[in-house]
Amino acid sequence: MYTTASSTSSAIRVNGPDTAPIYKFLKASKGAGTCGFLGSRIKWNFTKFLVDKEGKVLRRYGTTTGPLSIEADIKKALGEA
């Protein structure tokens, strides 16, 4: 179990019939992305979605994609690239 000094939210479902609405939207927008054989299912923690200011899902990144490796995509989305 992990402990943090910041507040956290309760667990929500990201797959299956009880999937939270936000994850239904994200997966429907960029389902397969880099998730390989699992299709639109979220395999594990740290799946990332890049969303623009209008709410359009630009890209999905798998769990092994490090945060720093998507910096260029974030800057492009912000118009800084």
C-alpha positions as CSV (number, residue, x, y, z in Angstrom):
1,M,0.0,0.0,0.0
2,Y,1.2,3.5,-0.9
3,T,0.8,6.5,1.3
4,T,0.8,10.1,0.1
5,A,0.6,13.5,1.7
6,S,-1.9,14.7,-0.9
7,S,-5.6,13.7,-1.1
8,T,-6.6,10.9,-3.4
9,S,-9.9,9.8,-4.9
10,S,-11.6,6.5,-4.5
11,A,-11.1,3.7,-7.0
12,I,-13.2,3.7,-10.1
13,R,-13.7,1.1,-12.9
14,V,-11.8,1.6,-16.1
15,N,-12.9,-1.6,-17.9
16,G,-16.0,-3.8,-18.0
17,P,-19.7,-3.0,-17.6
18,D,-19.3,-0.6,-14.7
19,T,-16.7,1.6,-16.5
20,A,-16.7,5.2,-15.3
21,P,-18.2,7.6,-17.9
22,I,-14.9,9.5,-18.4
23,Y,-13.1,6.3,-19.3
24,K,-15.9,5.2,-21.6
25,F,-15.4,8.5,-23.4
26,L,-11.6,8.4,-23.4
27,K,-11.5,4.8,-24.7
28,A,-14.1,5.4,-27.3
29,S,-12.2,8.4,-28.6
30,K,-8.7,6.8,-28.7
31,G,-9.4,3.1,-28.0
32,A,-6.5,1.1,-29.3
33,G,-3.8,3.7,-29.2
34,T,-0.6,1.9,-28.0
35,C,-2.4,-0.8,-26.0
36,G,-1.8,-3.7,-28.4
37,F,-3.7,-6.9,-28.2
38,L,-6.1,-5.7,-25.5
39,G,-7.9,-3.4,-27.9
40,S,-9.6,-0.5,-26.0
41,R,-9.2,-2.1,-22.6
42,I,-6.9,-0.4,-20.1
43,K,-4.3,-2.9,-19.2
44,W,-2.8,-1.4,-16.0
45,N,-2.2,1.8,-14.1
46,F,-0.5,4.7,-15.8
47,T,-2.3,4.6,-19.1
48,K,-2.3,8.2,-20.2
49,F,-4.6,10.2,-22.4
50,L,-3.7,13.6,-23.9
51,V,-6.8,15.8,-24.2
52,D,-6.9,19.3,-25.7
53,K,-8.7,22.3,-24.3
54,E,-11.9,21.5,-26.3
55,G,-12.0,18.0,-24.8
56,K,-10.8,16.2,-27.9
57,V,-8.7,13.2,-27.1
58,L,-5.5,13.6,-29.1
59,R,-3.6,10.5,-28.2
60,R,-3.4,7.5,-25.8
61,Y,-0.2,6.2,-24.3
62,G,0.5,2.8,-22.8
63,T,1.6,2.2,-19.3
64,T,5.3,1.8,-20.2
65,T,5.4,5.3,-21.9
66,G,7.2,7.6,-19.5
67,P,5.8,11.1,-18.8
68,L,8.8,12.9,-20.1
69,S,8.6,11.0,-23.4
70,I,5.3,12.7,-24.2
71,E,6.5,16.2,-23.5
72,A,6.8,17.1,-27.2
73,D,3.2,16.0,-27.8
74,I,2.0,18.1,-24.8
75,K,3.9,21.2,-26.1
76,K,2.4,20.7,-29.6
77,A,-1.1,20.5,-28.1
78,L,-0.4,23.7,-26.2
79,G,0.9,25.4,-29.4
80,E,4.4,25.7,-28.0
81,A,6.1,23.3,-30.5
